[in-house]
Every structure is written in C-alpha cells, then in structure tokens.
C-alpha cells in the first residue's frame, strides 16, 4: 500500500512540475507603428523609448505612447487585472519591467503627452542623465506613486497634447504622431 501512495505522489509531483513549466512569463509585444493606438489618448504609438505596455491576466496587451497615459489607465482601472507593466530604456528602447526601471523627470523633458518622464535600465543611468542635462530628478519605480503626474502644457495646448496650430509640445506636427513616425528621436529635437 505504501508503494502505491509513493507512486501516486511521484506522478502528481511530476504532473505539477510539467504544468508549471508550461506557463510562460508575460512579455511585451512589438509596436506596429501607424496601426497601434494608445489605449488612453488614442494617438498612434511610435516604436520608441516613450512607448509603454500593460499585459492583462486575460493575455490582452494595452499599448501607450507615454508613461503618463499608462499611469492614467491604472488610476482608472486599478491593477488587479494587470500581470506586468513595461517601459522602455531611454537610450536603447529595450523593454523593462516598470517596477524594476528607474526614471528621470523634468517638466521640460519632451514626451508625446507632455508628462516629462523618461525610463532607464537602472538608477545609475537615470542619475547620469539628470547630471548630464543639469536639470530634473532621478526616481525609482516606488517614487512614481508620489509623483504629481501633471502634464506640462502651454495655454495653447489642447487636452490631447497638441497645440491649436497643429504642433505638438515636442515641436512636431500632429501628423508626425498620427503617422507613427519616431518624432521624439527626430534630429530636429533639441537636446534636453
């Protein structure tokens, strides 16, 4: 009788191990420029360092053109259905888990929706960027909870981050964003 219990226990253990190994970790998906739209502001999402994503428990991936839009989504919907949030490194556009990245903020940093936050692979990179720019503040992921999340907009800016003359806060036309061009990495962008 003892042999049967041992055999059944071994079979159950192996079965659980196999089931656990088949489960893949959630990962970000590629951005389809000119197709993917931000789940908050509905602007096209450029495949650049400002893009962010949320993977939900049902497998759906939400895409955002600015970390501020991702924050707005979680404020409205909570995080109960979220498996993981992804941001991208400012320098390499490599996907990073939001809670493991570091950040730099300044109201003058140019982002699609004017939240002024860039993501970095680690705190040293964020600190270095702030020192290089001679402005801003470096933050850890935990600091984002206390961040004000205000958008830096002039009086001529519409709610969607574009000015009445068709120019966005970053100096590019609304067409640049809607066509999915990499406006934030354009050579016309001024050095921060």
C-alpha positions in Angstrom: 0.0 0.0 0.0 2.9 2.4 0.8 4.3 1.8 -2.7 1.0 3.0 -4.2 1.0 6.2 -2.2 4.6 6.9 -3.1 3.9 6.2 -6.8 0.8 8.4 -6.9 2.7 11.2 -5.0 5.5 11.0 -7.6 3.1 11.1 -10.5 1.3 14.1 -9.0 4.6 15.9 -8.3 5.8 15.4 -11.9 2.4 16.5 -13.3 2.5 19.7 -11.3 6.1 20.3 -12.4 5.2 19.9 -16.0 2.2 22.2 -15.7 4.3 24.8 -14.0 7.0 24.7 -16.7 4.5 25.2 -19.5 3.5 28.6 -18.2 5.3 31.4 -20.0 6.2 34.7 -18.4 4.3 37.6 -19.8 6.4 39.6 -22.2 6.0 42.8 -24.2 4.8 42.7 -27.9 6.2 44.6 -30.8 4.7 48.0 -31.6 3.1 48.2 -35.0 3.7 51.8 -36.0 0.9 53.5 -37.8 -1.5 50.8 -36.5 -1.3 50.6 -32.7 -3.0 53.4 -30.8 -2.7 54.4 -27.2 -5.4 52.9 -25.0 -5.9 56.3 -23.3 -5.3 59.2 -25.7 -5.8 57.2 -28.9 -2.8 58.7 -30.6 -0.6 56.3 -32.7 2.1 54.7 -30.6 5.6 55.3 -32.1 8.1 52.4 -31.6 10.4 54.5 -29.5 11.6 54.9 -25.9 8.4 56.5 -24.8 6.2 53.5 -25.6 4.8 51.5 -22.7 2.6 48.4 -22.3 0.5 46.6 -19.8 -0.2 42.8 -20.1 -3.5 41.8 -18.5 -4.4 38.5 -16.9 -6.5 37.6 -19.9 -3.5 38.0 -22.2 -4.6 41.3 -23.7 -1.7 43.8 -24.2 -2.5 47.5 -23.8 -0.2 50.0 -25.5 0.5 53.6 -24.6 2.5 56.4 -26.2 3.6 57.9 -22.9 4.2 56.5 -19.4 1.7 59.1 -18.2 -1.1 57.5 -20.3 -0.2 54.1 -18.7 -0.4 55.7 -15.3 -3.8 57.2 -16.2 -5.1 53.8 -17.3 -4.1 52.2 -14.0 -5.6 55.1 -12.0 -9.0 54.5 -13.8 -8.9 50.7 -13.9 -6.7 49.6 -11.0 -4.0 46.9 -11.1 -6.0 43.8 -10.1 -6.2 42.6 -13.7 -2.6 43.6 -14.6 0.1 40.9 -14.8 3.0 43.2 -15.6 3.7 46.8 -16.9 6.6 47.5 -19.3 8.5 50.7 -20.1 11.5 51.2 -22.4 15.0 52.3 -21.7 15.6 55.9 -22.9 18.9 55.0 -24.6 18.2 51.6 -26.1 14.4 51.3 -26.3 14.9 47.9 -24.6 11.7 46.7 -22.8 12.0 46.8 -19.0 9.6 45.8 -16.2 8.1 49.1 -14.9 8.8 48.2 -11.3 12.5 47.4 -12.0 13.3 50.5 -14.1 14.5 53.9 -12.9 13.1 57.3 -14.1 14.1 60.9 -14.7 11.5 63.7 -14.6 11.6 67.3 -15.6 8.6 69.3 -16.9 10.8 70.3 -19.9 11.6 66.7 -20.9 9.8 66.1 -24.2 7.4 63.2 -24.2 4.3 62.6 -26.5 1.7 63.7 -23.9 4.0 66.1 -22.0 4.4 64.1 -18.8 8.2 64.6 -18.9 9.2 61.2 -17.6 11.9 59.0 -19.2 12.7 55.4 -18.2 16.1 53.9 -17.7 17.6 50.5 -17.1 18.8 51.5 -13.6 19.2 54.3 -11.2 22.8 55.0 -12.2 21.6 55.7 -15.8 18.8 58.0 -14.6 21.2 59.8 -12.3 23.8 60.2 -15.1 21.1 61.6 -17.4 19.9 64.1 -14.9 23.5 65.2 -14.2 24.2 65.5 -18.0 21.1 67.6 -18.6 21.7 69.7 -15.5 18.0 69.5 -14.6 15.4 67.1 -13.5 15.2 64.5 -10.7 16.0 60.8 -10.8 13.4 58.4 -9.3 12.9 54.8 -8.5 9.7 53.0 -9.5 8.4 53.4 -5.9 8.7 57.2 -6.3 6.2 57.2 -9.1 3.4 56.7 -6.6 4.1 60.1 -5.0 4.7 61.8 -8.4 2.1 64.6 -9.3 1.6 63.3 -12.9 0.9 66.8 -14.1 1.3 67.5 -17.8 3.5 70.4 -18.9 1.3 72.3 -21.3 1.2 75.9 -22.6 -2.1 77.8 -22.7 -2.3 77.0 -26.5 -2.2 73.2 -25.9 -5.3 71.1 -26.4 -6.2 68.3 -24.0 -4.6 65.7 -26.4 -1.2 67.4 -26.1 -1.3 69.2 -29.5 -1.4 72.9 -30.0 -4.1 74.7 -31.9 -1.6 75.3 -34.8 -1.1 71.5 -35.2 2.2 71.4 -33.5 2.7 69.2 -30.5 4.5 70.2 -27.4 7.7 68.5 -28.8 7.6 70.7 -31.9 6.3 68.1 -34.3 3.1 68.2 -36.2 0.1 66.1 -35.1 0.6 64.2 -38.4 4.0 63.0 -37.2 2.4 61.3 -34.2 -0.6 60.0 -36.1 1.6 58.6 -38.9 3.6 56.7 -36.2 6.9 58.4 -37.1 9.6 58.5 -34.4 9.1 62.1 -33.7 10.8 62.0 -30.3 14.0 60.7 -31.8 14.0 63.1 -34.8 17.1 65.0 -35.5 15.1 68.2 -35.1 14.6 67.5 -31.4 16.5 69.8 -29.2 19.0 68.4 -26.7 17.4 68.2 -23.2 
